[in-house]
Amino acid sequence: MGWTPTEPTAPTPTARTVELDTPFRGLAALIGADEVAGFLQQTLGRTVHRARLSPGAAQALFGWPQLNAALAEHRLAAPRLRLERAGADVTQGVFKSRRTRRGAVMQDLDAAALMDRLRQGATLIIDAVNEISPPLQQLCSGLAAEFTASSQANLYACWGQTQGFDVHWDDHDVFVVQLEGRKAWALYGATVAVPTRRGPAPTAGPPTCEPERIVLEPGDVLYLPRGHWHAAVGLGGPTLHLTIGLTRKNGSDLLHWLADDLLADAHGRADLPFEAGDVVLGARIAAVLAGLAARDPQELARRYRRHLEAAAPQRPALAFPYIGDETPLGPTTRISLGQGPARLARHGEDLVLSWRGVEFTLAPVLEGPLRRLLAGETLRGDAFAGAACDADVQAFLRDMVRRGAFVARGEGG
């Protein structure tokens, strides 16, 4: 299903500009810190939202120079790199195969064939560009930690009035960031509440009403909840945008985890007595459900969150030559937080730091420097001085560095 772009008849609503005085670490970087509370309460998963990054912030995430460098320096093969035109995959023919001396088959991008397809109206798509852009990786990692979800950024580049995908919906929330050029979007709304790909596929098409049409300029941010039908078309000239996906967990995911967790209980492991008839079988099922109902929901929530954090993929943040050995960390050693979900909470008199599903009970006097780390600051080693005895602080810091929770770098490193 295609459509022809037209300029909006009414002026595009002015979105509030997000001023970036901190690194790209999560939702606040995309919509503004003062908008987060209202967004979470009224917008998330419900309706479209618009914001605008400050000048230069969009290009700091990704731009034409980074794209050129990525294609020259990284081996981006299909399907991670692909071409779409009018809803069809037209990637075939832009890679040349060659066999190495060891017999492996390598795929080399044919620059001439690539540019020919782009001139014919194809859209260039690269998945997971956050893995080759430190600011994007930081943003996606921050979003994933903030929502206990998975997050990935995909890149779309097109020239002229071209359309990559037909009108469609995504099974995850999306933040669109317009980097370069202008692009027209048609927003149709949803026909099924919070649809998923794993369950029964929705049979209804997009709403039949006239879509809302908007134009995104460089720096514009557009949030689309999952299930929201949409399409995008270039308006002439080169255009580049990101879609930052946020795949969150739902009740079905929780029940799948609970099914495995039940194996720790004898009632969960016991065979179901189908041979005894429905009355006896029903009584056994009632016992299993009663056991689940008796569990503390807050404790289940904590354990499920820790399970997800521990299972989340992590890209290493290393500081070679330091490998977390017994060498003391000096007062000028710079310490920062590694990637991965980290949280700090008070449990009674205890201070509990959780990182990637592992919890550490610490002295409350460490709270100050730890909160600064979690806020994105880089601290000197002497920022921890006086929080506890030197031996305890050194042991704690070295353990965190060994785990990858903290990154230690020498002065100027």
C-alpha positions, 0 to 999 in steps of 0.5 A, spaced: 500 500 500 503 506 497 501 513 498 504 520 495 507 525 499 504 532 500 506 538 504 501 538 510 495 543 509 496 546 516 503 548 519 507 543 523 506 543 530 512 546 534 515 541 538 519 543 544 527 543 543 531 538 547 537 541 550 542 536 551 547 538 557 548 531 559 550 525 554 545 520 550 543 516 556 535 515 555 529 517 554 530 524 557 535 525 551 530 524 546 524 528 549 527 532 555 527 531 562 521 535 564 517 531 559 519 524 562 514 524 567 508 526 563 510 522 557 510 515 562 503 517 565 500 519 558 503 517 552 507 511 552 504 505 549 498 510 547 499 515 542 504 519 538 509 524 541 513 529 538 520 533 540 526 536 537 533 535 539 537 541 539 541 544 533 547 539 532 545 533 537 542 529 531 548 529 527 552 527 534 548 521 534 549 519 526 550 522 520 553 522 513 560 522 515 559 516 520 555 512 514 561 513 509 565 510 514 561 505 516 561 502 509 568 503 508 570 500 515 565 495 517 563 488 513 556 489 513 553 484 509 545 482 508 540 482 511 543 487 516 544 491 510 539 491 505 535 495 500 527 496 500 523 499 494 516 499 495 515 494 500 520 489 496 527 487 498 532 489 492 538 487 495 540 481 491 546 483 486 549 489 490 554 484 494 560 480 490 562 473 493 569 471 494 572 465 497 578 466 502 584 462 502 581 458 508 575 457 504 570 461 507 565 465 503 566 473 504 560 478 501 563 484 499 559 490 497 559 493 490 559 500 491 557 501 483 551 496 484 549 500 491 549 507 488 545 504 482 539 501 486 539 508 490 538 512 484 533 507 482 529 509 488 531 504 493 532 505 501 538 503 504 537 500 511 542 498 516 540 494 522 543 495 529 547 501 527 548 503 535 553 497 535 558 502 530 556 509 534 558 510 541 553 515 542 547 511 539 550 505 543 550 509 549 543 512 548 540 505 546 543 502 552 540 507 557 533 506 554 534 498 555 536 499 562 531 505 563 525 500 561 528 493 562 527 492 555 531 491 549 533 497 544 536 497 537 537 503 532 536 502 525 538 507 519 534 509 513 537 513 507 534 514 501 534 519 495 528 523 492 521 521 493 522 514 495 518 509 499 522 503 502 516 500 506 508 500 505 504 502 510 505 497 516 505 497 524 511 495 528 511 490 534 515 495 538 515 502 540 519 506 535 523 513 536 524 516 529 530 521 529 530 525 523 538 526 521 538 529 515 534 532 509 526 532 510 521 526 510 513 526 510 510 521 514 503 518 514 500 516 521 494 512 521 493 510 528 492 503 530 486 498 529 488 493 534 491 494 541 498 492 543 498 487 537 504 482 537 507 478 532 508 472 536 500 471 538 494 471 533 496 476 527 491 481 526 487 481 520 485 488 520 488 493 515 490 500 517 484 505 519 480 507 513 480 514 515 485 520 512 491 519 515 495 525 519 500 527 515 507 531 518 514 532 515 520 531 519 526 536 519 533 535 521 533 534 529 525 532 529 523 526 534 517 522 533 514 517 538 510 511 535 507 506 540 507 499 537 501 497 533 501 504 530 500 504 522 505 509 518 509 510 512 514 514 510 516 518 503 522 522 502 521 529 499 526 530 494 534 530 495 538 525 500 534 524 507 537 520 513 533 518 519 534 513 525 528 508 528 530 507 535 526 501 537 524 499 544 521 492 545 518 491 552 516 485 556 508 483 557 504 479 561 505 473 556 513 474 557 512 474 565 508 467 565 513 464 560 518 466 565 514 463 571 513 457 568 520 455 568 520 458 575 515 453 577 520 448 576 523 450 583 517 447 587 515 440 587 507 442 585 510 445 579 514 439 577 509 434 579 505 430 573 498 432 572 494 426 573 490 426 566 488 419 567 484 421 574 479 425 570 478 432 570 475 433 577 482 430 580 486 434 574 482 441 576 484 440 583 491 439 582 491 445 577 488 449 583 493 447 587 499 450 582 495 456 581 494 457 589 501 456 590 502 462 584 497 466 588 501 466 594 507 469 592 509 476 594 508 480 587 513 485 589 518 479 590 516 476 583 517 483 580 524 484 583 526 477 581 523 478 574 527 484 573 534 481 575 533 475 571 532 480 565 537 484 567 542 478 567 540 476 560 540 482 557 546 482 551 552 487 553 557 490 549 564 490 553 567 496 555 574 495 557 580 499 559 586 495 557 591 494 559 588 494 566 584 487 567 582 488 574 588 485 577 590 487 584 594 493 582 591 499 586 587 504 583 590 510 584 587 517 586 587 520 579 584 513 576 578 515 572 572 511 574 565 511 570 559 506 569 560 500 564 554 499 560 548 495 562 542 496 567 544 499 574 540 501 580 541 503 587 536 503 592 535 503 600 533 497 603 532 499 610 539 501 613 542 497 607 544 500 600 543 495 595 547 496 588 544 492 582 548 491 576 546 486 570 541 482 575 547 481 581 545 485 587 551 488 592 549 490 599 554 496 600 555 501 606 551 507 606 556 512 605 558 510 598 551 512 596 554 519 594 559 517 589 555 511 586 549 516 585 554 520 581 556 514 577 549 512 575 548 519 573 553 519 568 559 522 571 566 520 571 569 520 578 577 520 580 579 514 585 579 519 590 572 521 590 571 514 594 576 516 599 573 517 606 567 513 604 570 506 607 577 504 609 581 504 603 582 496 603 574 495 603 574 501 597 579 498 593 576 491 593 570 493 591 572 498 586 577 492 583 571 487 583 566 492 579 572 493 574 573 485 573 565 484 572 565 490 567 560 494 572 565 500 572 571 502 567 577 504 570 582 509 566 588 512 567 589 520 567 588 522 560 587 514 558 
